[in-house]
Amino acid sequence: MSLTHRLTLVTALIVSLGALNSCSWFSKSKEDPLVEPMVSAAQLYNEASSALRRRDYATAIAKYETLEGRYPFGAYTEQAQLEVAYAYYKYEEPDLAIAAADRYMRLHPRGEHVDYALYLKGLANMDRGQTLITRFFKPDLAKRDQRVLEEAYRAFAELVERFPESRYVDDSSRRLIELRNMLAERELYVADYYMRRGAWLAAANRAQTVIERYDGSSAIPDALVMLIRAYDKLGLDDLSSDTRQILEINFPDRAAQLK
């Protein structure tokens, strides 16, 4: 979490707790001193939801977490545990959003909104590792940490498999295609790195990984071309010829460009 976000969240939480303690102090002076009245779960939830709607994410997060702390088994707690994940996501804290989504699914494995928690987890993983600079300049996502992309892929894939009727399936399916292409392009990026350094066998292995693991991705034609060139460098003429034939049959336009 960035220092600015951390300070904002701490301030919001202090204000929220201060308001609750203030209410409790005045109430105790007029009622039974053994009872500690406090803001109701419904009021806390409504205040958190209102803050979320007006995009005051720090306040929303503080109130959701206060609600859960004071009413861990209340009627509003499950929904608050889900919505705080969304609030963290919108607050550009993907790691905390993922942790909150995972916690919701761990506490409510049969919950009504597990599909949404998976969807949020996928979205947040796609945002992980980005800085203000990378968000502004939109670099090639294929060059990012492969582990992050794979975790996003797994979340969307689980959603599509477990909840085929979910409202989030269509967008998740589109993102799976996008992620498969990204992962394939990243492997190809590494293969090209090896090619430029004369590590022909390593390049061939990476290109082969693209073909085997990411069948149907947009990177397949280029992977075949790279595999042909690596085989040529290694003197593996039969493998090069076989691969060239596959390229010509499946991607004739790309084969025509191969020199």
C-alpha positions, 0 to 999 in steps of 0.5 A, a space after each residue: 500500500 502506498 504511504 498516501 493511501 495508508 495515511 488516508 486509511 488510518 485517518 478514516 479509521 480513526 475518525 470512524 472509531 472516534 465517532 463510535 466512541 463518542 456515541 458510546 460515551 454520551 450514551 453511557 452517561 445517560 443509560 446503564 453504565 455496564 452497557 456500551 451502546 454503539 452505532 448499529 450494523 445497519 447504520 455502519 453498512 449504509 454509511 460505508 455503502 454511501 461512501 463507496 457510491 461517492 467514491 470515498 474509498 478510504 472512508 468506505 474501507 474504514 467503515 466496512 472493517 469497523 462493521 466487521 470488527 464490531 459485528 463479526 456475525 451480523 446480517 451485514 457482515 458477509 456483504 461488507 466483506 465482499 464490498 470491501 474487496 471492491 473498495 480496495 480494488 477501486 482504491 488501487 490497492 490490488 494486493 489488499 483487494 485480492 486478500 479480501 476476495 480470498 478471505 470472503 471465499 474462505 469464509 463463505 465457500 458456498 456464498 451467493 457472491 463467490 463468482 463476483 469475488 473470483 471476478 474481482 480477484 482476476 481484475 485485481 491480479 491484472 492490475 498488480 505490479 503497475 505503477 502510476 507511470 505504467 498506468 499512464 504509458 500503458 506498456 506491453 503487459 506481456 512483459 509483466 510478471 508471468 505469475 501475476 497473469 497466471 493468477 488472473 487467468 486461474 481466477 477467471 477460468 475458475 469463475 467460467 467453469 464453476 459459474 457458467 450462468 454468472 453475469 460475469 462469464 462473458 467478460 471473464 471469457 474475453 479476459 481469458 482470451 486476452 490473458 492467454 494471448 498475453 502469456 503466449 506473447 510473454 513466452 515469445 518475448 523470452 524466446 526472442 531474447 534467447 534468439 538474439 543472444 544465440 541461445 538457440 535451444 532455449 529459444 526453441 524450447 520457449 517457442 515450443 511452450 507457446 505452441 503446446 500451452 497456448 494453442 489458439 493464441 495470436 502468438 502461434 504463427 510467430 512461435 512457429 516462425 521462431 521455432 523454424 529459425 531456431 531449428 535452422 540454427 541448430 542444424 535440425 533440418 527435418 524438424 525445421 521442414 516439418 514445422 515449416 509445413 505446419 506453418 504453410 498449412 495453417 498460416 499461409 500468409 505468415 509462411 509467405 513472409 518467412 525468408 
